[in-house]
Structures are given as structure tokens and as C-alpha cells.
Amino acid sequence: MKIPILTFCLSPVIAFAITASGEDSKSAPRVIDLKAPDGTILKASYFAAAKPGPGVLLFHQSNRTRKSWEDIARQLVALGINVLTVDTDSKTRKHWWPGGLDAAFEYLISQPEVKRDVIGIGGAGVIGVENSVEMARRHSAEVKSLVLLSGETESLDFLRQASQLPELFVAADRRRIPSHRRSDVTALYHRLKPKQEIRALLFVARSALALV
């Protein structure tokens, strides 16, 4: 059975979607400590591709950890995409946010195999979405795509104004979207680039079930 979850547009020529079953890359991630300006340590996992390529930064939802992205990360690596996943504890958020986001970004683009001007950001849930939008806002020159799963943000003005940024929004039943925000969601949806302008790469992730 196919499980459509996510399409991640890294640029008009690179995209990914989780939709069926396939093989995982077995490369072991590098576990690292990221230090926020206040001294808070954020645990992260870095999955390096064999050759230079784009980078992706993934933020989990509040009831998950960075490990929920592992299957997706391994398959992105198999496609030549470098991935950084970060544990972002909502209980300590007031200490490390947003400086911890910058620490994660700087680590990713400092890796020699990462093309620092082709970065994609993805997040799930309220915390993951807010982290992703803030990251895209703070590093708009390098971030080339944004994927938001089932969360919300107070930065709608930024999303409206970032006309150059391919964005994908995934939510559940439309009835759960507050009526005063439906026009914003609809407007942003219609701004997505036509499918013919995006070359999609399809691959699976068993962890997709954890994101539904």
C-alpha cells in the first residue's frame, strides 16, 4: 500500500517524495553536539552523502525525536542529499531558541560535501514548523525550499512575501484549519510552481507512519 506523506522541493530540479517501498542506505550517522549561544547542547545526527550535494535540515514534532527522521535521512543520502536532524526539546526552547537553529544551520553548511547555497528545510508539528519557518527567514539566501507538516506558525507574512521560495504545506482535514487562516493556506498553495517545473525523485520511508 502506498503512503503519500511528503514532497520536498530542494530546487526546480531536485525534489523528493515519500510514497512507496524501497531500499534504505545503511550509512551510519555522525552523532554530534551543537552548542547554542547560551551554552545549551542540542543533540544532532549528520548523514553524509558520498558526493557533494544539497543539504537538508529536518525538525521533528514535539512528541518525537530526531530519530523519527532516520529512515528518510538514509534514503536521502542514497540520492546524494546530505541530512542533519536535530533534537529540539520544547521544554528548554526559551534557552536555545533561535540561536540553536543558527548553530544547526552553520554546522550543516560547513560540511565539505554540502552545497551551502542549496538547502532545504522540513519540519513537523507546531515546534517543527516554527523552527523551519524561522530558519528559512533567517537564512533566506541559502534556503531553497520549505516543507511544513501539520503545524502552524505566526510568520505568515514571511511566507507570503517569500515569493521566490518553493513551499509545500501538508495538513489533515480542511475542517481543522481555522476559518480565518483558510484564505492564507489557499493563497500559498496556489503559489507552488507547476509540477512540470519540478523533477521528482520518489522513494520510501517506513517511518512515514510516525508522521501521519
N, C-alpha and C positions, 0 to 999 in steps of 0.2 A: 504494500500500500504506500502510495506517495504521501509525503508530509510536507506541504509547502510552508516554509517558515519565513525566509529572509532573502532579499536580493540586495547585494551590497555593491553600489556603483563606485568604483575607485576613480574612474575617469570615463570619458566616452568610449574607451577601448578596453577597459578592464572591469568585469563585474563578476559577482558570484551569487549563486542561489542554492539554498538547501532544499532538495525536493525529492530525492530518491535514495537508493542504497548504493554503496561503493566501497572502496578500499581506503584505509587510513594510512597516513605516514607515521612511521614508528620512531621518528627522531625524538630524543629526549629534550625537554625544555630546559633552559637555564634559569634556575631559581635565584632571584636577586632581591636585595633590599633597596627600596627607593626612599630617600630621605627628604621629607618636606621641609620648608624653611623653618618651621617651628621645632624641628627635630623628630617629629613623628615618623616612624618607619612603616612604609607600605610594602607588603609582600607582592611580588610580581613574578610572572613566568614569561620568558622570552623564547620564542620559537623561530629559529633562523632558517631561512631558505638556503639552498645550495648555491644559488647565484644571486647577483644583485637584482633587486626588485622593489616593488612598493612596500609600504608598511601599513599595518592595521593595528589600531588600539581598541580593545574591547572592554566595556564596563558592564559588570553583572548587576542584576536586580538585588533588592535589599535582602531577600531570603535565599540568596545563592552566594557562591564564592567564585573566584577566578577559574576554579577547576571545572565549572559548568561549561566553559568555552573550549576545553581541551580537544575534543574531537573535531570541532570546527577549525581550531588553530592548526592541527596536524594536517588537515586536508588543504588548508590554505597554503601551508608550507610546501606541500606536494605540487601546488600550482605556481610556486615561485614567489609567494607573498609572505613577508615577514610579519610576525604577530607578537604583540605584547598584551598580556592580560594582567589586570591589577585587582588586588583585594582592596575595596574601598569601604571600610566599616562606617556605617551611618552613625554609630554611637560616638565616634571620635571625629566626625566630619568637621565640626566647628574649629578643630585644631589644625587639620591639614589642608582644608579647602580654602582657596583654589590652588595654593602653592604646590600641593602634592600632584595636581594634574599637570602642572608645568614640568615637574621632576620626571613624571612618566613620559611626557612628550619628548623632553630633551634626551632621555635615555634612548628612546626608540630611534630618533633621527641621528643619534651619534653612532649608531652601529654601522660598520663599513659597508654591509650588504644592503642597507636601506636607502632607497632613493628618497631623500628627505623632502622633496617637493611634490611627492605623490603619496599622500597619507589619507587613509580612510578611518573614520571613527564610527563605532557602533555601540549602542547601549540599550539595556532592557530595564523596564520598571521605572519608577519615579526617580530614584537615585541615579541609575544608569543613564537615563535620558538627560537629566540635568547636567551630569558630568560631561556627557558627549556634546551637548549644545554649548556649554561653557568652553570646552576645549576647542570646538570649531570657531567660536567667537574670538578666542584669544590667539589663535594661530590660523587665521583665515587665509594667509598666503600659501601655506603648505597643505592644508586640508582640502582634499578634492572631492570628498563625498561624505554623506552623513546618513546613518540609518538609525531610526528610533523605533523601539518596540514597546508598545503597551505602557507608555508613561506619559508624563506631562511636563511642561516647562513654563516658566514665567517669561521666557525670552522670545516670544512670538515676533516681536518687532525685528529682531535679528534675523529670524528665519524668513520673514517676508522680504527683507532688504537684501539678503544674500542671493541675488538672482543668478549668480554665476555658479552656485553650489548645487550639484545634483543631490536631491534629498528623497528618502523613502520613509514613509510613515506606516507602521503596521499597528492596527488596533483591533479590538474584538468587536462585538456587536455595536453598530452605529448608535443604538439607543443608549449606550453607556457614555457617549460623548456629550458633555453638557451642551445644551441648545445654543448658548451664547458663544461657543467655540466652533460650532459646525461649519460656519462660513469660512473660518480661518483654515480648518483642515481641508475643506473642499478647494479653496483657492490654492493652497500649497500643493495639493495632489495634482491639479491641472497644470502646474508649472513643471512637472517632471518632463524630462526630454523624451521624445518619441522612441519607441522600442528599437526602431531601425537604426538609431544612432548609437546603440549600446550593444557590444558584443558580449554575450553572456557565457559564462563557464558554469556548468551545472555539476554539483557534487553533493554528497550526503553528509549528515551528522546524526548519529544515534542520540546525541544529547538534545536534538531538536525537541524531543518530547518534554524536556525540562523547561523549555521556553514557551510552551503553549499555554 
